[in-house]
Amino acid sequence: MYTTEMGKPDPAKVAAIGGEDPALLEAFEARVAADEFIEPKDWMPEAYRRTLVRQISQHAHSEIVGMLPEGNWLTRAPSLRRKAVLLAKVQDEGGHGLYLYCAAETLGTSREQMIEALHSGKAKYSTIFNYPTLTWADIGAIGWLVDGAAIMNQVPLQRTSYGPYARAMVRVCKEESFHQRQGYEIMIAMANGTPEQKAMAQDALNRWWWPSLMMFGPSDENSPNTAQSMRWRIKRDTNDELRQKFVDITVPQAEFLGLTVPDPDLVWNEAKGGYDFGEVDWEEFYAVVRGEGPAAKERMEARRKAWDDGAWVREAALAHEAKRAARAAA
């Protein structure tokens, strides 16, 4: 979900080309294999460090950009309660981005560098946020499907090999579970409402189902980074394993709502104890990764504008800190 551009360094080659001590590399590999956490001051291969910076920063970017499609409905929520809940959720997403930027900074990369990479297009974020939210039912579908897929990805990250990342994910996962329940509650209300409301819920499911499956990344056979990532215990499950778990859990939820999953190939496979389902449109997936999604330009314009408009706040905070430090020194 967060490793679209991750490289696949070979440890032996890294040691030979990068001049890293083979003994240190062997000790590092042994610690990771033993499921020990790697901490910021511990020695680590540069390829491992770069991989983590890329993954954690992309995860942080996804949380921040993910505020935009839902923030679009804050002023149009159908009740004060719905508005308060949605506002709390959007605030949570901002907090998740903060936790993750802080975790990435422990690897020696500044937040300014990470944000510059996002604004310049060098860094990616989850492709799901390049789709528009057209109706209130989309807010329910995002909570149910998008946050549901995020939880499927993020729960294993509580056991990822890098300590600060794993610890940040504990709180993130707890809050994401609330977000998923909030979305499903909206879908229950709409599915049991008027025929028009149920039709809106079905339409939202139709539009968000396949992008949600795309969140798990390319198929395993087209994901050469997975083997190295799992060897380093950065990932615990493959993309296809997570996608299968998501389908198996979510289809019964759709049936409970009385909604139809938009996949004519969906069928229960008794032999494997899970669902067989259709092929993801990989051409659409890669197009959205390239920044060709329906709302991609709008998302980046909004992020750049927010950064520029907030420059005076950052400058004021830095000036205040400089004065405080000067007074303390005096």
ZIMOUR-V502540 format. One line per field, one symbol per residue. ss: DSSP state (h for helix, s for strand, l for the rest). phi: phi as a letter, one per 40 degrees, with the letter a starting at -180 (. if undefined). psi: psi as a letter, one per 30 degrees, with the letter a starting at -180 (. if undefined). A space follows every 10 residues. Layout:
BEGIN
ss = ???
phi = ???
psi = ???
END
This chain:
BEGIN
ss = llllllllll hhhhhhhhll lhhhhhhhhh hhhllllsll lllllhhhhh hhhhhhhhhh hhhhhhhhhh hllhhhlllh hhhhhhhhhh hhhhhhhhhh hhhhhlllll hhhhhhhhhh llllllhhhh lllllhhhhh hhhhhhhhhh hhhhhhhhhl lshhhhhhhh hhhhhhhhhh hhhhhhhhhh hlllhhhhhh hhhhhhhhhh hhhhlllllh hhlllhhhhh hlllllllhh hhhhhhhhhh hhhhhhhlll llllllsssl lllsssllll lhhhhhhhhh hhlllhhhhh hhhhhhhhhl hhhhhhhhhh hhhhhhhhhl
phi = .bbdbccbcc dcccccccgc cdcccccccc ccccgcccbd cccacccccc ccdccccccc dccccccccc ddbccbccac cccccccccc cdccccccdc cccccccgbc cccccccccc gccbadcccc bcbcbccccc cccccccccc cdccdcccbc ccdccccccc cdcccccccc cccccccccc cbccdccccc cccccdcbcc dcccdcgccd cbbccccccc ccgcbbbcdc cccccccccc dccccccgbb ccacccacbc ccgaccaccc ccccdcccdc gbcdbccccc cccccccccc dccccccccc cccccccccc
psi = eghegklikk eeeeeeefgk jeeeeeeeee eefghkkkle flklkeeeee eeeeeeeeee eeeeeffefe ffgefgkfle eeeeeeeeee eeeeeeeeee eeeeffggkl eeeeeeeeff fekllkffgg kljelefeee eeeeeefeee eeefefffgl fjeeeeeefe eeeeeeeeee eeeeeeeeee fgbleeeeee eeeeeeffee eeefffalle fgiffeeeee eggelfllee eeeeeeeeee eeeeeefglk kijfgkkkje efhlkkllkk jfeeeeeeef gglegeeeee eeeeeeeefg eeeeeeeeee eeeeeeeee.
END
